[in-house]
C-alpha cells in the first residue's frame, strides 16, 4: 500500500532550507498580501450570495413564483461552488509547478473581471433568456478564480511563517473571509436605504462595479511579494517535470478524503447562517431586509473579532482538544440560533446569530494552517485546493439550495437545523482522524512537534491511524 502522507522530497531538508531564507519583512508582507487579497476575492464572492438572496431571482428569473425564483438564484449561487474544484486543479497545477505569486495575481484579476461583468449584465427584461445564461457563465468564472485563490493565499502566508507559526499565519488568509463577507453585507445594507425601485433597477449593481477599485489595491500589494522560500527550495530539488494532481490522487487520496470532510463545517455553516437565513427571515418571517442585514452585520463583526482566537488556541494547546472545544458548542448553539430568529425579535435574533457564529469561526481560523501541513511542498497547492474546493462544491455551495428545498418540502426549519448539525459532526470526525497522531501540539521545541518541523508531510502516527481505520 502506498503511504498516503509520505513526502516525495526530504521534508526536513526542504524545511531547513526554507527557514534559513525567510525574510521577516517578506513574511509580514506575505501575511498582509494574503489577508488583503482574500478579503477582496471573498467580497466579490459574497456580494453574489447576498444579491441572490435579495434581488437576482426577481431580475433574472421573473417568470416563476418568488419562492422558485429564490431557489433558481441559489442554484446559480451553487454553480460558482461547483466550478471551484476545477479552479483548484488548474491553478494548483500552475502554483505547484511554477510558483505561488503569479498564480494568485492571475486569480485576483480573473475574479475581478467576472464580478464587474455581473454588475454590467443586462437583466431578463432587457435581453431575455440570455441574461440567466450569462449570469451562470460569470458565476462559473468567479468559481474558477476562487478555486485557485484560496490555496495560493494560504500558502503565501504559511510558507513564509516562522517556525511553529503556520496555523497563526494561515489565519491571515482565513481572516479575509469574514472581513470580505462583512464588507459585502455592509455594502448591501447601505443600499437598502434607497427606494426598492432604485435598488432593483440599478442600486444592486454598485457593489459589483466597486470591486474594480478593490482589485487594483489588491494587485498593487501582491506584486510586491516574492516567491515563498519553501517553494523555491522544493523546485530546486524536484524541478518542474511532474503532474501534481496525479501524484496527489495516487499517493494521498485518503488524506484528501478526510480533509474534504474536515473542511465542511468551516465553509457550509456560513451559508446556512447568512445566505439561507437572510432569505428565510425576510420571506417566511416578519424581518425586513435592512433589519436582518443589520443582524448579520453585527454577527460578522463578532466573527472578525473572535475568529483569530481559534488559531491562537490551536497553537497553544493540543490541536485535537482545541478542535473539540471549538466544534462541540455548535451542536447546541446552531439550534438555539434558529429558535431565537423564529421569535421574530430583532435583539434575540442578533444574540442567536452572534453565539452560533463563534464556534465555526474559530474552527475556520485554525483550518488553513492544519491543511497546509498535510501535503508535500511540491503538491501542496493542489492538495489543499482540491480538499477545500471539493468540500465547498459538495457542501457549501449547495447549503442554501438544500436548506431552501428542505424548508419548501417539509415546512419545518428543524430539517435545516439537522442539516447543519450533520455538517458539524462530519467535520469533527474527519478532523479527529487527521489529528490522531501525537505530533500536533504545534508548539516549537516540544516533544512530538514533527508536524511543524516537517511541514511537507502529515505525521507518521496519524498516517498509520488513518490508513488502518480506512482499510477496515
BABAKOL-228933 format. One record per residue (C-alpha): x, y, z. Coordinates in Angstrom, 1 decimal, padded with zeros to 4 digits. Layout:
! residues N
rec u: X v: Y w: Z $
...
//
This chain:
! residues 472
rec u: 000.0 v: 000.0 w: 000.0 $
rec u: 001.3 v: 003.4 w: -000.8 $
rec u: 001.7 v: 005.8 w: 002.1 $
rec u: -001.0 v: 008.5 w: 001.8 $
rec u: 001.0 v: 011.1 w: 003.6 $
rec u: 004.6 v: 010.4 w: 002.6 $
rec u: 006.6 v: 013.2 w: 001.1 $
rec u: 008.4 v: 012.8 w: -002.2 $
rec u: 011.2 v: 015.0 w: -001.0 $
rec u: 013.1 v: 015.0 w: 002.3 $
rec u: 010.9 v: 017.2 w: 004.5 $
rec u: 013.5 v: 018.2 w: 006.9 $
rec u: 015.9 v: 019.3 w: 004.2 $
rec u: 013.3 v: 021.5 w: 002.5 $
rec u: 012.1 v: 023.0 w: 005.7 $
rec u: 015.6 v: 023.7 w: 006.9 $
rec u: 016.5 v: 025.3 w: 003.5 $
rec u: 013.3 v: 027.4 w: 003.6 $
rec u: 013.6 v: 028.6 w: 007.2 $
rec u: 017.1 v: 029.8 w: 006.6 $
rec u: 016.0 v: 032.1 w: 003.8 $
rec u: 012.8 v: 033.6 w: 005.4 $
rec u: 013.0 v: 037.4 w: 005.5 $
rec u: 010.8 v: 038.6 w: 008.4 $
rec u: 009.8 v: 041.7 w: 006.3 $
rec u: 008.7 v: 039.5 w: 003.5 $
rec u: 006.8 v: 037.3 w: 005.9 $
rec u: 004.8 v: 040.2 w: 007.2 $
rec u: 004.2 v: 041.4 w: 003.6 $
rec u: 003.1 v: 037.9 w: 002.6 $
rec u: 000.6 v: 037.8 w: 005.5 $
rec u: -000.8 v: 041.2 w: 004.5 $
rec u: -001.0 v: 040.2 w: 000.9 $
rec u: -002.9 v: 037.0 w: 001.8 $
rec u: -005.3 v: 038.9 w: 004.0 $
rec u: -006.0 v: 041.8 w: 001.6 $
rec u: -006.2 v: 039.5 w: -001.4 $
rec u: -008.6 v: 037.1 w: 000.1 $
rec u: -010.7 v: 039.9 w: 001.6 $
rec u: -011.2 v: 041.3 w: -001.9 $
rec u: -012.0 v: 038.0 w: -003.5 $
rec u: -014.3 v: 036.9 w: -000.8 $
rec u: -016.1 v: 040.3 w: -001.1 $
rec u: -016.6 v: 039.6 w: -004.7 $
rec u: -017.9 v: 036.1 w: -004.0 $
rec u: -020.1 v: 037.1 w: -001.1 $
rec u: -021.9 v: 040.0 w: -002.8 $
rec u: -023.2 v: 037.5 w: -005.3 $
rec u: -024.6 v: 035.4 w: -002.4 $
rec u: -026.3 v: 038.4 w: -000.8 $
rec u: -027.6 v: 039.6 w: -004.2 $
rec u: -029.0 v: 036.1 w: -004.9 $
rec u: -031.0 v: 036.2 w: -001.6 $
rec u: -032.3 v: 039.7 w: -002.2 $
rec u: -032.8 v: 040.5 w: -005.9 $
rec u: -031.3 v: 038.2 w: -008.5 $
rec u: -034.3 v: 035.9 w: -008.6 $
rec u: -036.6 v: 038.7 w: -009.5 $
rec u: -034.4 v: 040.2 w: -012.1 $
rec u: -033.1 v: 037.0 w: -013.9 $
rec u: -035.9 v: 034.5 w: -013.2 $
rec u: -039.1 v: 036.7 w: -013.2 $
rec u: -041.4 v: 034.1 w: -014.8 $
rec u: -041.6 v: 031.8 w: -011.8 $
rec u: -043.0 v: 032.2 w: -008.3 $
rec u: -040.9 v: 034.2 w: -005.8 $
rec u: -040.0 v: 031.0 w: -003.9 $
rec u: -038.9 v: 029.3 w: -007.0 $
rec u: -037.1 v: 032.4 w: -008.2 $
rec u: -035.1 v: 032.4 w: -005.0 $
rec u: -034.4 v: 028.7 w: -005.4 $
rec u: -033.2 v: 029.4 w: -009.0 $
rec u: -031.0 v: 032.2 w: -007.8 $
rec u: -029.5 v: 029.9 w: -005.1 $
rec u: -028.9 v: 027.4 w: -007.9 $
rec u: -026.7 v: 029.9 w: -009.8 $
rec u: -025.0 v: 030.6 w: -006.5 $
rec u: -024.2 v: 026.9 w: -006.2 $
rec u: -022.8 v: 026.9 w: -009.7 $
rec u: -019.9 v: 029.0 w: -008.6 $
rec u: -019.0 v: 026.4 w: -006.0 $
rec u: -019.3 v: 023.6 w: -008.4 $
rec u: -016.7 v: 025.3 w: -010.6 $
rec u: -014.3 v: 025.8 w: -007.7 $
rec u: -012.6 v: 022.3 w: -007.8 $
rec u: -011.7 v: 023.0 w: -011.5 $
rec u: -010.0 v: 026.2 w: -010.4 $
rec u: -008.3 v: 024.4 w: -007.6 $
rec u: -006.9 v: 021.7 w: -010.0 $
rec u: -005.9 v: 024.2 w: -012.8 $
rec u: -004.3 v: 026.9 w: -010.6 $
rec u: -003.0 v: 024.3 w: -008.1 $
rec u: -001.1 v: 022.7 w: -011.1 $
rec u: 000.5 v: 026.0 w: -012.1 $
rec u: 001.1 v: 027.1 w: -008.5 $
rec u: 002.9 v: 023.8 w: -007.7 $
rec u: 005.0 v: 023.8 w: -010.9 $
rec u: 005.7 v: 027.5 w: -011.4 $
rec u: 005.2 v: 029.2 w: -008.1 $
rec u: 002.5 v: 030.8 w: -005.9 $
rec u: 003.0 v: 034.5 w: -006.7 $
rec u: 002.0 v: 034.8 w: -010.3 $
rec u: -000.9 v: 032.3 w: -009.8 $
rec u: -002.6 v: 034.4 w: -007.1 $
rec u: -002.2 v: 037.5 w: -009.2 $
rec u: -004.0 v: 035.8 w: -012.0 $
rec u: -006.8 v: 034.6 w: -009.8 $
rec u: -007.3 v: 038.1 w: -008.5 $
rec u: -007.7 v: 039.6 w: -012.0 $
rec u: -010.0 v: 036.8 w: -013.1 $
rec u: -012.3 v: 037.2 w: -010.1 $
rec u: -012.4 v: 041.0 w: -010.6 $
rec u: -013.3 v: 040.7 w: -014.3 $
rec u: -016.2 v: 038.4 w: -013.6 $
rec u: -017.6 v: 040.4 w: -010.7 $
rec u: -017.6 v: 043.7 w: -012.7 $
rec u: -019.2 v: 041.7 w: -015.5 $
rec u: -022.1 v: 040.8 w: -013.3 $
rec u: -022.5 v: 044.5 w: -012.4 $
rec u: -022.8 v: 045.3 w: -016.1 $
rec u: -025.1 v: 042.4 w: -017.0 $
rec u: -028.5 v: 043.2 w: -018.6 $
rec u: -031.5 v: 041.6 w: -016.9 $
rec u: -034.1 v: 039.1 w: -018.3 $
rec u: -036.4 v: 042.0 w: -019.1 $
rec u: -033.7 v: 043.5 w: -021.3 $
rec u: -032.2 v: 040.5 w: -023.2 $
rec u: -034.5 v: 037.6 w: -022.3 $
rec u: -033.1 v: 034.1 w: -021.7 $
rec u: -029.5 v: 035.2 w: -022.5 $
rec u: -029.5 v: 037.1 w: -019.1 $
rec u: -029.5 v: 034.0 w: -016.9 $
rec u: -027.1 v: 032.2 w: -019.2 $
rec u: -024.6 v: 035.0 w: -019.0 $
rec u: -025.1 v: 035.2 w: -015.2 $
rec u: -024.3 v: 031.5 w: -014.8 $
rec u: -021.2 v: 031.9 w: -017.1 $
rec u: -019.8 v: 034.7 w: -015.0 $
rec u: -020.6 v: 032.8 w: -011.8 $
rec u: -018.6 v: 029.9 w: -013.2 $
rec u: -015.6 v: 032.2 w: -013.8 $
rec u: -015.9 v: 033.5 w: -010.3 $
rec u: -015.9 v: 029.9 w: -009.0 $
rec u: -012.8 v: 029.0 w: -011.0 $
rec u: -011.0 v: 032.1 w: -009.8 $
rec u: -011.9 v: 031.4 w: -006.1 $
rec u: -010.9 v: 027.8 w: -006.5 $
rec u: -007.4 v: 028.9 w: -007.3 $
rec u: -007.2 v: 031.8 w: -004.9 $
rec u: -007.7 v: 030.3 w: -001.5 $
rec u: -004.9 v: 027.7 w: -001.7 $
rec u: -002.4 v: 030.2 w: -003.0 $
rec u: -003.3 v: 032.8 w: -000.4 $
rec u: -002.9 v: 030.2 w: 002.4 $
rec u: 000.5 v: 029.1 w: 001.1 $
rec u: 001.7 v: 032.6 w: 000.6 $
rec u: 001.1 v: 033.1 w: 004.4 $
rec u: 002.1 v: 029.7 w: 005.8 $
rec u: 005.2 v: 029.2 w: 003.7 $
rec u: 006.6 v: 032.5 w: 005.0 $
rec u: 005.7 v: 031.6 w: 008.6 $
rec u: 008.4 v: 031.4 w: 011.2 $
rec u: 008.9 v: 028.0 w: 012.9 $
rec u: 005.9 v: 027.0 w: 014.9 $
rec u: 003.6 v: 029.7 w: 013.5 $
rec u: 002.0 v: 028.1 w: 010.5 $
rec u: -001.5 v: 027.9 w: 012.0 $
rec u: -001.3 v: 031.5 w: 013.1 $
rec u: 000.0 v: 032.7 w: 009.7 $
rec u: -002.7 v: 030.6 w: 007.9 $
rec u: -005.3 v: 032.6 w: 009.9 $
rec u: -004.2 v: 035.7 w: 007.9 $
rec u: -005.7 v: 034.2 w: 004.8 $
rec u: -008.8 v: 032.9 w: 006.7 $
rec u: -009.5 v: 036.4 w: 008.1 $
rec u: -010.2 v: 037.6 w: 004.6 $
rec u: -013.4 v: 035.6 w: 004.5 $
rec u: -015.4 v: 037.3 w: 007.4 $
rec u: -014.0 v: 040.7 w: 006.5 $
rec u: -015.0 v: 040.2 w: 002.9 $
rec u: -018.4 v: 039.0 w: 004.0 $
rec u: -018.8 v: 041.9 w: 006.3 $
rec u: -017.9 v: 044.4 w: 003.6 $
rec u: -020.4 v: 042.7 w: 001.2 $
rec u: -023.1 v: 042.8 w: 003.8 $
rec u: -022.5 v: 046.4 w: 004.8 $
rec u: -022.5 v: 047.4 w: 001.1 $
rec u: -025.9 v: 045.9 w: 000.6 $
rec u: -027.1 v: 047.2 w: 004.0 $
rec u: -026.3 v: 050.7 w: 002.9 $
rec u: -028.2 v: 050.2 w: -000.4 $
rec u: -031.4 v: 049.1 w: 001.3 $
rec u: -031.9 v: 052.7 w: 002.4 $
rec u: -032.7 v: 053.6 w: -001.2 $
rec u: -036.1 v: 053.0 w: -002.6 $
rec u: -037.0 v: 049.5 w: -003.6 $
rec u: -037.5 v: 050.7 w: -007.2 $
rec u: -034.0 v: 052.2 w: -007.5 $
rec u: -032.4 v: 049.2 w: -005.7 $
rec u: -033.9 v: 046.8 w: -008.2 $
rec u: -033.2 v: 049.0 w: -011.2 $
rec u: -029.5 v: 049.8 w: -010.6 $
rec u: -028.6 v: 050.0 w: -006.9 $
rec u: -027.7 v: 046.3 w: -006.6 $
rec u: -025.0 v: 046.8 w: -009.3 $
rec u: -022.9 v: 049.2 w: -007.2 $
rec u: -021.0 v: 046.7 w: -005.1 $
rec u: -020.1 v: 044.6 w: -008.2 $
rec u: -018.8 v: 047.7 w: -010.1 $
rec u: -017.0 v: 049.0 w: -007.0 $
rec u: -015.0 v: 045.8 w: -007.0 $
rec u: -012.8 v: 047.2 w: -009.7 $
rec u: -011.2 v: 049.7 w: -007.2 $
rec u: -010.5 v: 046.9 w: -004.7 $
rec u: -008.9 v: 044.7 w: -007.3 $
rec u: -006.4 v: 047.5 w: -008.2 $
rec u: -005.5 v: 047.8 w: -004.5 $
rec u: -005.0 v: 044.0 w: -004.1 $
rec u: -002.9 v: 043.8 w: -007.3 $
rec u: -000.6 v: 046.5 w: -006.1 $
rec u: 000.0 v: 044.7 w: -002.8 $
rec u: 000.5 v: 041.2 w: -004.4 $
rec u: 003.0 v: 042.5 w: -006.9 $
rec u: 005.3 v: 043.4 w: -004.1 $
rec u: 005.7 v: 039.9 w: -002.6 $
rec u: 008.4 v: 037.4 w: -003.6 $
rec u: 008.1 v: 033.7 w: -004.2 $
rec u: 007.9 v: 031.6 w: -001.0 $
rec u: 011.2 v: 030.1 w: 000.2 $
rec u: 009.7 v: 026.7 w: 000.7 $
rec u: 008.5 v: 026.6 w: -002.9 $
rec u: 011.9 v: 027.8 w: -004.2 $
rec u: 013.7 v: 025.1 w: -002.2 $
rec u: 011.4 v: 022.4 w: -003.4 $
rec u: 011.6 v: 023.3 w: -007.1 $
rec u: 015.4 v: 023.4 w: -006.9 $
rec u: 015.3 v: 019.8 w: -005.7 $
rec u: 012.5 v: 018.4 w: -007.9 $
rec u: 012.3 v: 020.7 w: -011.0 $
rec u: 009.1 v: 021.0 w: -012.9 $
rec u: 008.6 v: 017.6 w: -014.6 $
rec u: 005.6 v: 016.4 w: -012.6 $
rec u: 001.8 v: 016.4 w: -012.6 $
rec u: 000.7 v: 017.4 w: -009.1 $
rec u: -002.9 v: 016.1 w: -009.4 $
rec u: -001.7 v: 012.7 w: -010.5 $
rec u: 000.7 v: 012.5 w: -007.6 $
rec u: -002.0 v: 013.7 w: -005.2 $
rec u: -004.7 v: 011.2 w: -006.2 $
rec u: -002.2 v: 008.3 w: -006.4 $
rec u: -000.4 v: 008.8 w: -003.1 $
rec u: -002.5 v: 011.0 w: -000.9 $
rec u: -006.1 v: 010.3 w: -001.7 $
rec u: -007.0 v: 009.0 w: 001.8 $
rec u: -005.7 v: 012.2 w: 003.4 $
rec u: -007.5 v: 014.3 w: 000.8 $
rec u: -010.8 v: 012.4 w: 001.5 $
rec u: -010.6 v: 013.2 w: 005.2 $
rec u: -009.5 v: 016.8 w: 004.6 $
rec u: -012.7 v: 017.3 w: 002.4 $
rec u: -014.8 v: 016.2 w: 005.4 $
rec u: -012.8 v: 018.3 w: 007.8 $
rec u: -013.4 v: 021.5 w: 005.8 $
rec u: -017.3 v: 021.1 w: 005.7 $
rec u: -018.1 v: 023.0 w: 008.9 $
rec u: -015.7 v: 025.8 w: 008.1 $
rec u: -017.4 v: 026.5 w: 004.8 $
rec u: -021.0 v: 025.3 w: 004.8 $
rec u: -022.4 v: 026.6 w: 008.1 $
rec u: -021.6 v: 030.2 w: 007.0 $
rec u: -024.1 v: 029.9 w: 004.1 $
rec u: -026.8 v: 028.3 w: 006.3 $
rec u: -026.5 v: 031.2 w: 008.7 $
rec u: -026.2 v: 034.1 w: 006.3 $
rec u: -027.4 v: 033.4 w: 002.7 $
rec u: -030.2 v: 031.0 w: 003.6 $
rec u: -031.2 v: 032.6 w: 006.9 $
rec u: -031.4 v: 036.0 w: 005.2 $
rec u: -033.8 v: 034.7 w: 002.6 $
rec u: -035.9 v: 032.8 w: 005.3 $
rec u: -036.1 v: 035.6 w: 007.7 $
rec u: -037.2 v: 038.2 w: 005.0 $
rec u: -039.7 v: 035.9 w: 003.2 $
rec u: -041.1 v: 033.5 w: 005.8 $
rec u: -040.8 v: 035.7 w: 008.9 $
rec u: -041.5 v: 039.3 w: 009.5 $
rec u: -038.0 v: 040.7 w: 009.2 $
rec u: -037.3 v: 043.5 w: 006.7 $
rec u: -034.2 v: 043.4 w: 004.5 $
rec u: -032.5 v: 046.2 w: 006.3 $
rec u: -033.3 v: 044.8 w: 009.7 $
rec u: -031.9 v: 041.3 w: 009.1 $
rec u: -028.9 v: 042.6 w: 007.3 $
rec u: -028.1 v: 044.6 w: 010.4 $
rec u: -028.3 v: 041.3 w: 012.4 $
rec u: -025.9 v: 039.6 w: 010.0 $
rec u: -023.6 v: 042.6 w: 010.1 $
rec u: -023.2 v: 042.6 w: 013.8 $
rec u: -022.6 v: 038.8 w: 013.8 $
rec u: -019.9 v: 039.3 w: 011.2 $
rec u: -018.2 v: 041.9 w: 013.3 $
rec u: -018.2 v: 039.4 w: 016.1 $
rec u: -016.7 v: 036.8 w: 013.8 $
rec u: -013.9 v: 039.2 w: 012.7 $
rec u: -013.1 v: 039.7 w: 016.4 $
rec u: -013.4 v: 036.1 w: 017.6 $
rec u: -012.1 v: 034.1 w: 014.7 $
rec u: -008.3 v: 034.6 w: 015.2 $
rec u: -008.6 v: 033.1 w: 018.7 $
rec u: -009.2 v: 029.7 w: 017.1 $
rec u: -005.7 v: 029.9 w: 015.5 $
rec u: -004.2 v: 031.0 w: 018.9 $
rec u: -006.0 v: 028.2 w: 020.7 $
rec u: -004.8 v: 025.5 w: 018.2 $
rec u: -001.3 v: 026.9 w: 018.6 $
rec u: -001.2 v: 026.9 w: 022.3 $
rec u: -002.8 v: 023.5 w: 023.2 $
rec u: -003.0 v: 020.1 w: 021.7 $
rec u: -004.9 v: 020.6 w: 018.4 $
rec u: -007.2 v: 017.6 w: 018.9 $
rec u: -008.5 v: 019.2 w: 022.1 $
rec u: -008.7 v: 022.6 w: 020.5 $
rec u: -010.9 v: 021.3 w: 017.7 $
rec u: -013.4 v: 019.7 w: 020.1 $
rec u: -013.5 v: 022.8 w: 022.2 $
rec u: -014.4 v: 024.8 w: 019.0 $
rec u: -016.8 v: 022.4 w: 017.4 $
rec u: -018.9 v: 020.8 w: 020.1 $
rec u: -020.7 v: 024.1 w: 021.2 $
rec u: -022.0 v: 024.4 w: 017.7 $
rec u: -024.3 v: 021.4 w: 018.3 $
rec u: -026.2 v: 023.5 w: 020.9 $
rec u: -025.8 v: 027.0 w: 019.5 $
rec u: -026.9 v: 026.3 w: 016.0 $
rec u: -030.4 v: 025.1 w: 017.0 $
rec u: -030.5 v: 028.0 w: 019.5 $
rec u: -029.9 v: 030.5 w: 016.8 $
rec u: -032.8 v: 029.3 w: 014.7 $
rec u: -035.1 v: 029.3 w: 017.7 $
rec u: -034.2 v: 032.9 w: 018.5 $
rec u: -034.6 v: 034.0 w: 014.9 $
rec u: -038.0 v: 032.3 w: 014.8 $
rec u: -039.3 v: 034.5 w: 017.7 $
rec u: -039.2 v: 037.4 w: 015.2 $
rec u: -037.5 v: 039.6 w: 017.9 $
rec u: -034.7 v: 041.7 w: 016.5 $
rec u: -032.4 v: 041.5 w: 019.5 $
rec u: -032.9 v: 037.8 w: 020.2 $
rec u: -032.1 v: 037.1 w: 016.5 $
rec u: -028.9 v: 039.1 w: 016.8 $
rec u: -027.9 v: 037.3 w: 020.0 $
rec u: -028.5 v: 033.9 w: 018.4 $
rec u: -026.5 v: 034.7 w: 015.4 $
rec u: -023.6 v: 036.0 w: 017.4 $
rec u: -023.5 v: 033.0 w: 019.7 $
rec u: -023.7 v: 030.5 w: 016.8 $
rec u: -021.0 v: 032.3 w: 014.8 $
rec u: -018.2 v: 031.9 w: 017.3 $
rec u: -017.6 v: 028.1 w: 017.2 $
rec u: -017.3 v: 027.6 w: 013.4 $
rec u: -015.4 v: 030.9 w: 013.0 $
rec u: -012.7 v: 029.8 w: 015.4 $
rec u: -012.5 v: 026.4 w: 013.7 $
rec u: -012.2 v: 028.1 w: 010.3 $
rec u: -009.2 v: 030.1 w: 011.6 $
rec u: -007.2 v: 027.0 w: 012.5 $
rec u: -008.3 v: 025.0 w: 009.4 $
rec u: -005.9 v: 026.6 w: 006.9 $
rec u: -002.7 v: 026.0 w: 009.0 $
rec u: -003.6 v: 022.4 w: 009.6 $
rec u: -004.4 v: 021.7 w: 005.9 $
rec u: -001.1 v: 023.3 w: 004.8 $
rec u: 000.8 v: 020.8 w: 006.8 $
rec u: -000.8 v: 017.7 w: 005.3 $
rec u: 001.0 v: 017.6 w: 001.9 $
rec u: 004.5 v: 017.8 w: 000.4 $
rec u: 005.5 v: 021.2 w: -000.8 $
rec u: 005.6 v: 020.3 w: -004.5 $
rec u: 001.9 v: 019.2 w: -004.5 $
rec u: 000.7 v: 021.3 w: -001.6 $
rec u: -001.2 v: 024.0 w: -003.6 $
rec u: -003.1 v: 021.2 w: -005.5 $
rec u: -003.6 v: 019.2 w: -002.3 $
rec u: -005.2 v: 021.9 w: -000.1 $
rec u: -007.1 v: 023.4 w: -003.1 $
rec u: -008.7 v: 020.1 w: -004.1 $
rec u: -009.6 v: 019.3 w: -000.5 $
rec u: -011.1 v: 022.7 w: 000.2 $
rec u: -012.8 v: 023.3 w: -003.1 $
rec u: -014.3 v: 019.9 w: -003.4 $
rec u: -015.8 v: 020.3 w: 000.0 $
rec u: -017.2 v: 023.8 w: -000.9 $
rec u: -018.7 v: 022.4 w: -004.1 $
rec u: -020.3 v: 019.4 w: -002.4 $
rec u: -021.4 v: 021.1 w: 000.8 $
rec u: -021.1 v: 024.9 w: 000.9 $
rec u: -022.4 v: 025.8 w: -002.5 $
rec u: -025.4 v: 023.5 w: -002.0 $
rec u: -026.2 v: 024.6 w: 001.5 $
rec u: -028.6 v: 027.4 w: 000.7 $
rec u: -030.3 v: 025.4 w: -002.0 $
rec u: -030.6 v: 022.3 w: 000.2 $
rec u: -031.8 v: 024.4 w: 003.1 $
rec u: -034.5 v: 026.1 w: 001.0 $
rec u: -035.5 v: 022.8 w: -000.6 $
rec u: -035.9 v: 021.1 w: 002.8 $
rec u: -037.9 v: 024.1 w: 004.0 $
rec u: -040.1 v: 024.0 w: 000.9 $
rec u: -040.7 v: 020.2 w: 001.2 $
rec u: -041.3 v: 020.0 w: 005.0 $
rec u: -042.4 v: 023.5 w: 006.1 $
rec u: -040.2 v: 023.0 w: 009.1 $
rec u: -037.0 v: 024.9 w: 009.9 $
rec u: -035.8 v: 021.9 w: 012.0 $
rec u: -034.9 v: 019.9 w: 008.9 $
rec u: -032.5 v: 022.7 w: 008.1 $
rec u: -031.1 v: 022.6 w: 011.6 $
rec u: -030.5 v: 018.9 w: 011.3 $
rec u: -028.6 v: 019.5 w: 008.0 $
rec u: -026.3 v: 022.0 w: 009.8 $
rec u: -025.7 v: 019.6 w: 012.7 $
rec u: -024.7 v: 016.9 w: 010.2 $
rec u: -022.1 v: 019.2 w: 008.8 $
rec u: -020.6 v: 019.8 w: 012.2 $
rec u: -020.4 v: 016.1 w: 013.1 $
rec u: -018.8 v: 015.2 w: 009.8 $
rec u: -016.0 v: 017.7 w: 010.3 $
rec u: -015.5 v: 016.7 w: 013.9 $
rec u: -014.9 v: 013.0 w: 012.9 $
rec u: -012.7 v: 013.7 w: 009.9 $
rec u: -010.5 v: 016.3 w: 011.6 $
rec u: -010.1 v: 014.0 w: 014.7 $
rec u: -008.8 v: 011.3 w: 012.4 $
rec u: -006.4 v: 013.7 w: 010.7 $
rec u: -005.1 v: 014.8 w: 014.1 $
rec u: -005.0 v: 011.4 w: 015.7 $
rec u: -001.1 v: 011.3 w: 015.7 $
rec u: 000.6 v: 012.7 w: 018.8 $
rec u: 002.6 v: 015.3 w: 016.8 $
rec u: 000.0 v: 018.0 w: 016.5 $
rec u: 000.8 v: 020.2 w: 019.6 $
rec u: 002.0 v: 022.8 w: 017.1 $
rec u: 004.4 v: 024.2 w: 019.7 $
rec u: 008.1 v: 024.6 w: 018.7 $
rec u: 010.6 v: 022.7 w: 020.7 $
rec u: 008.1 v: 020.4 w: 022.5 $
rec u: 008.0 v: 016.6 w: 022.2 $
rec u: 006.2 v: 015.3 w: 019.2 $
rec u: 006.4 v: 018.5 w: 017.2 $
rec u: 007.1 v: 016.9 w: 013.8 $
rec u: 004.1 v: 018.4 w: 012.1 $
rec u: 005.6 v: 021.9 w: 012.2 $
rec u: 009.2 v: 020.8 w: 012.0 $
rec u: 008.4 v: 018.8 w: 008.8 $
rec u: 005.7 v: 020.8 w: 007.0 $
rec u: 005.8 v: 018.7 w: 003.9 $
rec u: 004.3 v: 015.6 w: 005.5 $
rec u: 001.5 v: 014.6 w: 007.7 $
rec u: 002.8 v: 013.0 w: 011.0 $
rec u: 003.6 v: 009.3 w: 010.7 $
rec u: 001.4 v: 008.2 w: 013.6 $
rec u: -001.5 v: 009.9 w: 012.0 $
rec u: -000.8 v: 008.3 w: 008.7 $
rec u: -000.8 v: 004.8 w: 010.3 $
rec u: -004.0 v: 005.5 w: 012.1 $
rec u: -005.8 v: 006.9 w: 009.1 $
rec u: -004.7 v: 004.0 w: 006.9 $
rec u: -005.6 v: 001.4 w: 009.5 $
rec u: -009.1 v: 002.9 w: 010.0 $
rec u: -010.0 v: 003.4 w: 006.4 $
rec u: -008.7 v: -000.1 w: 005.3 $
rec u: -011.0 v: -001.6 w: 007.9 $
//
